[in-house]
Structure formats: structure tokens, C-alpha cells
Amino acid sequence: MLPDIEAHYADLIERSLDIGELCMTWCRAASADEVLGAFDVDVLDVTMSGLHHLVKQSYDDLEAGRLGRFLMLAEEPPWFLAMEYTGDRAFRALERLSSGGEALCLIGSQMLYRGRLYYAREGRRLCMFDYGGDIWGDTAPIAKHLGGLFNLHERYADVERGLVPGDETLDDWRIHAFVLMERITGIRLSFELLERGNALYRFRG
């Protein structure tokens, strides 16, 4: 039986099929304007919507042959969560997004069976966890959060509690990536947070 926190994220992954194709980035910031400033974009308009609308609008862009113009921003002070369905602006701006503190970016594709989790602090990308691969960089700044997260990498196994690596799946890896994000931010990602009225920005193409 899964611990409560792992069961929560297993259920989230099962209920939110589109979550596997998102670029999801948590960052500390004083305001939404500060976050948007890191992207260096022109905002055409902003509406309030949930994940389903982000996916639909982004998919329409993709079908029309346009680069993704949409980003959804959820505020959980002092953190912001940036979500993109067909873009990776937050990933490319990760150093800038972390300049005032820290930022994490989960990027990959469920369909292509890929996943990577990046951690940055004070303008520097410090480490990266790669599904099916090794860890790049220095994990020491977040070492206190890594106990038992053996699906991110076997070095974090907790043998005394019987938590040892096995034949992990991408969902196993993603569950532990979400757990690590929660441990660092103190915020539990939920279906309700994804689907509530968040700010949906449309940028100039």
C-alpha cells in the first residue's frame, strides 16, 4: 500500500491525463509581474481559467501550426506555478526565475516516456534528475528533502524502511518528482489547484 502522499500523486496522475505533457515550474516571486518579466514576452490578454482551457487553447495553436502562446499561472504565496502545454518558456527562463530565490521545473512527455526535474537557486541551475538516467549537478542544497525518493535515483533508497529501488515506471518516477516538489515548496499539487480559476496568459506569437 502506498503512503498517503504517494497515493495522492498516483491519483492525480490518473485523474489528470494532460499533466503528463505539461512543463510545470514552481518559482518564488513577489508578484505575477515579476514572474512574467523573466519570460521577456508581450502579453496580449489574460483570462481566468483552469487546466482544461490551457490544454484546449494550446492544442488549437498546435493544430494551426503556431508556436504555443499560452501559459497558466497559479499563485500560492510566496510561490507561483507556471504551466505550459505546448511550450517550455519557463524551462528556458529557469535561471531568471530563480534569481530571487529558487525554482523547480518538471518537463517531459508521458507519450514519449521522458521526464526531467530541474532545480535552480539564486540564478544558477544546480541539479537535474533524469528518468532512466543519472543525476547531474549538486544535490547537496536539497539533500534534506531526498530521503526515500528511490525512484528519482537508487542512492536515495531508505533500506531500513524497506524502500529500495526496483523496476520503476515513468509514473513511479513522476510520483517521487511531485513529492520532492512538495517537500521543497510546502505546497501539495492537487486537481482542484489545477482546475480552479488561475490566470491564463496569451502572448504575442
Buried (B, 14 or more C-beta within 10 A) or exposed (E): EEEEBBEBBBEBBEEBEBBBBBBBBBBBBEEBEBBBBBBEBEEEEBBEBBBEBBBBBBBEBBEEEEEBBBBBBBBBEEBBBBBBBBBBBBBBBBBBBBBBBBBBBBBBEBEEEBBBBBBBBEBEBBBBBBBEEEBBBEBEBBEEBBEBBBBBBEEBBEEEEEBEBEEBEBBBBBBBBBBBBBBBBEBBBBBEBBBEEBBBBBBEE
